[in-house]
Amino acid sequence: MLRVLQRASRLVAPGARAFSSDTGNSKLVLTEVDDKTGYATVTLNRPPVNSLSLELLTAISDALDDLQNNKSRGMILTSSSNTVFSAGLDIMEMYKPNQDRLRAFWSTLQDVWFKLYGSPFPTAAAINGHAPAGGCLLSLCCEYRVMCPNYTIGLNETQLGIVAPTWFQASLRNTISRRESELALTLGKMYTTDEALKVGLVDEVAENKEKALEQATNFLNRFRKISPMARAMTKQALRSKDIVELEDNRSQDIDLFVYAVNQPNVQKGLEVYLESLKKKAQK
């Protein structure tokens, strides 16, 4: 835990605060900073469903670096889509993959998780659409979630024949009860907005995206009179076990993912899933 606290101390040390909206790929991730509050709204912008490709994950990682380097006062994560927050990992990254790209893909997802789950600045997710699998993970990394009605959210990996990695599981256990997490993960359960609110998977419901952003801002405002250093170090201490576990096993986690994805039964399952998507699109 000491090294995590030392990292937090470095991240929130006093420094110049000059924000940039250029994340390295402004088309995939849009960053807008409110001059009055100092909060950044980071918008996922990969139509149609913000599926997490290597390029989108890289853009998210770059955006988080920019906010961290410029001592952000807070971040709200949302989507440019009207119906989908993020559909999760891009299946095409895993179906008949290039092996070097596959490893880079998973390593970059790890980077995003480290930076978002362990960010020194407060974070909130304005979930304005469906958020399965990786989309749910991004929201779980944030400290607060507000969701619009009539959507679904959850880590549904087992429904696709995939095992959610331990750090996905840890993110869920950090949010809801261990018992509910076990049921959710083994069933691959997708929660409606109301169900998610009931079990604590989301903290609030907002009638639309505009209200969701407003409520997320209200959450960030709670920390205006709290020492950034004390807040960041407390958060890091609470999440340190999960962070250190992945840091210590990062290479093995990549190897395990690559091995699992290349199994014939997994490739067959991905193929069947892609065929089902094609049939839906043709209807």
C-alpha positions as CSV (number, residue, x, y, z in Angstrom):
1,M,0.0,0.0,0.0
2,L,2.9,2.3,0.7
3,R,3.9,2.5,-3.0
4,V,0.3,3.4,-3.9
5,L,0.2,6.2,-1.4
6,Q,3.5,7.5,-2.6
7,R,2.1,7.5,-6.2
8,A,-0.9,9.5,-5.0
9,S,1.3,12.0,-3.3
10,R,3.2,12.6,-6.6
11,L,0.1,12.9,-8.6
12,V,-1.5,15.6,-6.6
13,A,1.6,17.7,-5.9
14,P,1.2,21.4,-6.5
15,G,1.7,22.4,-10.1
16,A,0.5,24.5,-13.0
17,R,-3.1,23.9,-14.2
18,A,-3.4,24.3,-17.9
19,F,-5.8,22.0,-19.6
20,S,-5.7,20.7,-23.2
21,S,-8.7,19.3,-25.0
22,D,-6.4,17.3,-27.4
23,T,-6.3,13.7,-26.2
24,G,-4.2,12.5,-29.1
25,N,-7.3,11.4,-31.0
26,S,-10.0,14.0,-30.6
27,K,-12.4,12.2,-32.9
28,L,-12.6,9.1,-30.6
29,V,-12.6,10.9,-27.3
30,L,-13.8,14.5,-26.7
31,T,-12.5,16.4,-23.7
32,E,-14.2,19.6,-22.6
33,V,-13.1,21.5,-19.5
34,D,-15.5,23.9,-17.7
35,D,-13.5,27.0,-17.0
36,K,-15.7,27.8,-13.9
37,T,-15.5,24.5,-12.2
38,G,-12.3,23.1,-13.6
39,Y,-14.1,19.8,-14.2
40,A,-13.5,17.9,-17.5
41,T,-16.3,16.1,-19.4
42,V,-14.7,13.2,-21.3
43,T,-17.1,11.9,-24.0
44,L,-16.7,8.5,-25.7
45,N,-17.2,9.2,-29.5
46,R,-16.8,6.0,-31.5
47,P,-20.1,5.4,-33.3
48,P,-22.3,3.5,-33.3
49,V,-21.8,1.9,-29.9
50,N,-18.4,3.0,-28.5
51,S,-17.0,-0.5,-28.7
52,L,-13.6,-0.5,-27.0
53,S,-11.0,-1.0,-29.8
54,L,-7.3,-0.6,-29.3
55,E,-7.6,2.9,-30.8
56,L,-10.4,4.0,-28.5
57,L,-8.7,2.6,-25.4
58,T,-5.5,4.5,-26.4
59,A,-7.5,7.7,-26.8
60,I,-9.1,7.2,-23.3
61,S,-5.7,6.5,-21.8
62,D,-4.3,9.7,-23.4
63,A,-7.2,11.7,-22.2
64,L,-6.6,10.5,-18.6
65,D,-2.9,11.3,-18.9
66,D,-3.8,14.8,-20.0
67,L,-6.1,15.3,-17.0
68,Q,-3.7,13.9,-14.6
69,N,-0.7,15.9,-15.9
70,N,-2.8,19.1,-15.6
71,K,-4.0,18.4,-12.1
72,S,-7.7,18.0,-13.0
73,R,-10.2,18.9,-10.3
74,G,-12.6,16.2,-11.5
75,M,-13.9,14.2,-14.4
76,I,-17.3,13.1,-15.8
77,L,-17.3,10.2,-18.3
78,T,-20.2,10.0,-20.7
79,S,-21.1,9.0,-24.3
80,S,-22.0,10.9,-27.5
81,S,-24.4,8.1,-28.4
82,N,-28.1,8.6,-27.6
83,T,-28.6,4.9,-26.6
84,V,-25.2,3.3,-25.7
85,F,-22.7,4.3,-23.1
86,S,-20.3,1.7,-24.3
87,A,-21.0,-1.8,-25.7
88,G,-17.8,-3.1,-24.2
89,L,-14.7,-4.7,-25.8
90,D,-14.6,-4.7,-29.5
91,I,-15.2,-8.3,-30.5
92,M,-13.1,-7.8,-33.7
93,E,-10.0,-7.3,-31.5
94,M,-10.4,-10.9,-30.3
95,Y,-11.8,-12.7,-33.3
96,K,-9.0,-14.3,-35.4
97,P,-6.6,-11.7,-33.8
98,N,-3.2,-10.6,-34.7
99,Q,-1.2,-11.7,-31.7
100,D,0.9,-8.6,-31.1
101,R,-2.1,-6.4,-31.5
102,L,-4.1,-8.6,-29.1
103,R,-1.4,-8.2,-26.4
104,A,-1.3,-4.4,-27.0
105,F,-5.1,-4.3,-26.8
106,W,-5.2,-6.0,-23.4
107,S,-2.2,-4.1,-22.0
108,T,-3.9,-0.8,-23.0
109,L,-7.2,-1.8,-21.3
110,Q,-5.1,-2.5,-18.2
111,D,-3.6,1.0,-18.5
112,V,-7.1,2.6,-18.7
113,W,-8.2,0.6,-15.6
114,F,-5.1,1.7,-13.6
115,K,-5.5,5.3,-14.6
116,L,-9.3,5.5,-14.0
117,Y,-9.7,3.2,-11.0
118,G,-6.7,4.8,-9.3
119,S,-7.1,8.4,-10.5
120,P,-6.1,11.1,-8.0
121,F,-9.0,13.3,-9.1
122,P,-12.7,12.5,-8.4
123,T,-14.6,10.8,-11.1
124,A,-18.2,10.3,-12.0
125,A,-20.0,8.4,-14.9
126,A,-23.0,9.9,-16.6
127,I,-24.4,6.7,-18.1
128,N,-26.7,7.8,-20.9
129,G,-27.1,4.4,-22.6
130,H,-26.6,0.6,-22.3
131,A,-23.3,-0.4,-20.5
132,P,-22.6,-4.1,-20.8
133,A,-19.2,-5.7,-20.0
134,G,-16.4,-3.2,-20.7
135,G,-18.8,-0.4,-20.7
136,C,-19.9,-1.4,-17.2
137,L,-16.2,-1.7,-16.2
138,L,-15.5,1.9,-17.2
139,S,-18.4,3.1,-15.0
140,L,-17.3,1.0,-12.1
141,C,-13.9,2.6,-12.1
142,C,-15.5,5.9,-11.4
143,E,-16.5,6.8,-7.9
144,Y,-20.0,7.8,-8.7
145,R,-22.6,6.6,-11.3
146,V,-25.8,8.3,-12.4
147,M,-27.8,6.5,-15.1
148,C,-30.6,7.4,-17.4
149,P,-33.8,5.3,-17.4
150,N,-34.6,2.2,-19.5
151,Y,-31.1,1.0,-20.1
152,T,-29.1,-2.0,-18.9
153,I,-25.7,-2.4,-17.2
154,G,-23.6,-5.3,-16.0
155,L,-20.6,-7.6,-16.4
156,N,-22.2,-10.2,-18.7
157,E,-19.1,-12.1,-19.7
158,T,-20.3,-15.5,-18.7
159,Q,-23.2,-15.2,-21.1
160,L,-20.6,-15.1,-23.9
161,G,-18.5,-18.0,-22.5
162,I,-15.8,-15.6,-21.1
163,V,-14.5,-15.3,-17.6
164,A,-14.4,-11.7,-16.2
165,P,-10.8,-11.1,-15.0
166,T,-10.1,-10.7,-11.3
167,W,-9.7,-6.9,-11.6
168,F,-13.1,-6.7,-13.3
169,Q,-14.5,-8.6,-10.4
170,A,-12.7,-6.4,-7.9
171,S,-14.2,-3.3,-9.4
172,L,-17.7,-4.8,-9.0
173,R,-17.0,-5.9,-5.4
174,N,-15.9,-2.4,-4.6
175,T,-19.3,-1.2,-5.6
176,I,-21.9,-3.7,-4.6
177,S,-22.0,-6.5,-1.9
178,R,-19.8,-9.5,-2.3
179,R,-22.8,-11.8,-2.4
180,E,-24.6,-9.7,-5.1
181,S,-21.3,-9.6,-7.0
182,E,-21.0,-13.4,-7.0
183,L,-24.5,-13.8,-8.4
184,A,-24.0,-11.0,-11.0
185,L,-20.7,-12.4,-12.2
186,T,-21.7,-16.1,-12.4
187,L,-25.0,-15.3,-14.1
188,G,-23.6,-12.6,-16.3
189,K,-26.5,-10.5,-15.1
190,M,-27.6,-7.4,-16.9
191,Y,-29.4,-5.0,-14.6
192,T,-32.1,-2.5,-15.6
193,T,-31.6,1.1,-14.4
194,D,-34.0,0.6,-11.6
195,E,-32.4,-2.8,-10.6
196,A,-29.0,-1.2,-10.7
197,L,-30.1,1.6,-8.4
198,K,-31.6,-0.9,-5.9
199,V,-28.4,-3.0,-5.5
200,G,-26.1,0.1,-5.5
201,L,-24.6,-0.5,-8.9
202,V,-25.6,3.1,-9.7
203,D,-26.0,5.9,-7.2
204,E,-28.7,8.0,-8.9
205,V,-31.1,8.0,-11.8
206,A,-31.5,11.0,-14.0
207,E,-34.3,11.6,-16.5
208,N,-31.9,12.5,-19.3
209,K,-28.2,13.1,-20.2
210,E,-28.4,16.8,-19.3
211,K,-29.7,16.0,-15.8
212,A,-27.1,13.2,-15.5
213,L,-24.3,15.6,-16.2
214,E,-25.8,18.0,-13.7
215,Q,-26.0,15.4,-11.0
216,A,-22.5,14.2,-11.7
217,T,-21.3,17.7,-11.3
218,N,-23.1,18.0,-8.0
219,F,-21.1,14.9,-6.8
220,L,-17.8,16.4,-7.8
221,N,-18.8,19.6,-6.0
222,R,-18.8,17.7,-2.7
223,F,-15.0,17.7,-2.7
224,R,-14.4,21.4,-3.3
225,K,-13.6,22.0,0.4
226,I,-11.7,18.7,0.8
227,S,-7.9,18.6,0.6
228,P,-7.1,17.1,-2.8
229,M,-4.1,15.4,-1.3
230,A,-6.0,13.8,1.6
231,R,-8.8,12.8,-0.7
232,A,-6.5,11.2,-3.3
233,M,-4.5,9.3,-0.7
234,T,-7.6,8.0,1.0
235,K,-9.0,6.8,-2.3
236,Q,-5.7,5.2,-3.2
237,A,-5.5,3.4,0.2
238,L,-9.0,2.0,-0.2
239,R,-8.3,0.7,-3.7
240,S,-4.6,-0.2,-3.2
241,K,-5.1,-4.0,-2.8
242,D,-6.8,-4.3,-6.2
243,I,-4.3,-2.0,-7.9
244,V,-1.2,-3.7,-6.5
245,E,-2.6,-7.2,-7.3
246,L,-2.8,-6.4,-11.0
247,E,0.5,-4.5,-11.0
248,D,2.2,-7.6,-9.6
249,N,0.6,-10.0,-12.0
250,R,0.3,-7.8,-15.1
251,S,2.3,-10.0,-17.5
252,Q,0.6,-13.1,-16.3
253,D,-2.8,-11.5,-16.8
254,I,-2.0,-10.6,-20.4
255,D,-0.7,-14.2,-21.1
256,L,-3.9,-15.7,-19.6
257,F,-6.1,-13.4,-21.7
258,V,-4.2,-14.3,-24.9
259,Y,-4.3,-18.0,-24.1
260,A,-8.0,-17.9,-23.4
261,V,-8.9,-15.9,-26.5
262,N,-7.0,-18.3,-28.8
263,Q,-8.9,-21.4,-27.6
264,P,-10.9,-22.9,-30.4
265,N,-14.1,-22.9,-28.3
266,V,-13.8,-19.2,-27.5
267,Q,-13.1,-18.4,-31.2
268,K,-16.2,-20.5,-32.2
269,G,-18.3,-18.6,-29.6
270,L,-17.1,-15.3,-30.9
271,E,-18.0,-16.4,-34.5
272,V,-21.5,-17.4,-33.5
273,Y,-22.0,-14.1,-31.7
274,L,-20.8,-12.1,-34.7
275,E,-23.2,-14.1,-36.9
276,S,-26.1,-13.3,-34.6
277,L,-25.2,-9.6,-34.8
278,K,-25.2,-9.8,-38.6
279,K,-28.7,-11.5,-38.6
280,K,-30.0,-8.8,-36.3
281,A,-28.6,-6.0,-38.6
282,Q,-30.3,-7.6,-41.6
283,K,-33.8,-7.6,-40.1
